[in-house]
Amino acid sequence: MKNKGFTLVELLAVAVVLALISAIAIPAFTNIYNNNSVKLTLDDGKKLLALAEYKIASDKEFRMSGKLDIQYSLAELDPNRDVYLDPDGGVYDQSSYVRYYKNYTCYRETIVEDGGVYVYTNKTEINCSNVESNDTNYRYTREMSEEYCVYLKGSEKSVADTNGCCIKSANLNDIASVIDNSDITGVCDE
């Protein structure tokens, strides 16, 4: 009668092959999970930004007030709690926010007469409080830009910089905007 089964050498060979496959597969799956978590956190930051843009567009009182900035908390932007659970299994901190602000940049240009035609030259940026309306040698202009800034703190990762400050909306496509909470080294003083 012949024994049917595996020898010890065959079982050890199978164990070694399984160990090698595990050594390769587990880090790969961990890396895929971490990258997915970062992308989902960034997507949640973009959702929060979209909610803020909609709120600003529909907030006629703010737009007519002449205020330069406003900040909305996560609870104000997302009362239905659509952006509530973070991809790491925790919840987003209620201190998360989106800030909207307007920046004004002032310029001064020298007025020069060139063959009977006045030409503006030497455009330089100046402090907006230094604008003198009586000065006929210069033309003063003011340009406005609008900016959104997002801060979304999750249980393990945040959309923030290393000082714990918000990230400008233009940088929300960069996965470097998502950092581990342990990498936040400062306190934001915005």
C-alpha positions, 0 to 999 in steps of 0.5 A, spaced: 500 500 500 502 506 497 502 512 502 498 518 498 500 525 501 505 530 501 512 529 503 515 534 508 520 537 502 514 538 498 510 542 504 516 546 505 517 548 498 510 550 498 511 554 504 517 558 501 513 560 495 507 562 499 512 567 503 515 570 497 509 571 494 507 575 500 513 578 501 512 581 494 504 582 494 503 585 501 507 592 500 504 592 493 497 592 496 499 597 502 502 602 497 496 602 493 491 603 499 496 609 501 495 612 494 488 611 494 487 614 501 491 620 499 487 621 492 480 620 496 482 625 501 484 630 496 478 629 492 474 630 499 478 637 499 475 638 492 468 637 494 469 642 500 472 647 495 466 646 490 461 647 496 464 653 498 464 656 491 457 654 490 455 658 497 459 664 495 455 664 489 449 664 492 450 668 498 448 675 495 449 678 502 456 677 502 457 679 495 454 686 496 457 687 503 464 689 500 467 684 505 474 682 503 474 675 506 469 669 509 471 663 512 466 657 512 466 651 517 465 644 515 459 644 518 456 650 514 458 647 508 456 640 509 450 640 513 448 633 510 455 630 512 457 628 505 464 629 506 464 626 513 468 620 513 475 620 511 478 614 507 482 612 513 476 610 517 475 616 521 471 622 521 474 629 518 475 634 524 470 639 525 475 645 525 476 644 517 474 650 513 474 653 506 476 661 506 475 665 501 478 672 500 480 677 495 486 680 494 488 687 491 494 689 488 496 696 486 500 699 480 503 705 479 505 707 472 509 713 470 506 718 464 510 720 459 509 725 453 512 722 447 511 726 440 504 729 443 501 722 445 501 720 453 505 713 454 504 709 460 511 706 462 515 703 468 509 699 471 511 698 478 507 694 484 506 699 490 502 699 497 495 700 496 495 705 501 500 709 497 495 711 492 495 719 491 489 721 486 492 728 485 498 726 482 498 727 475 505 724 473 502 717 475 497 713 473 494 708 478 491 702 477 488 696 482 487 689 480 483 684 484 484 677 484 480 672 488 482 666 492 480 660 495 484 656 501 482 649 503 484 646 510 481 639 511 483 635 517 482 627 517 484 622 522 491 620 519 491 625 513 490 632 512 489 637 506 494 642 509 501 645 509 506 643 514 504 649 519 497 646 519 495 652 514 490 651 508 492 650 501 490 654 496 485 652 491 490 652 485 494 647 489 489 642 490 491 638 484 497 636 487 497 630 491 503 633 495 497 637 498 495 631 502 500 630 508 500 625 514 498 629 520 504 627 524 508 632 519 504 638 521 510 641 525 507 648 526 501 652 528 497 656 523 497 663 524 493 665 518 
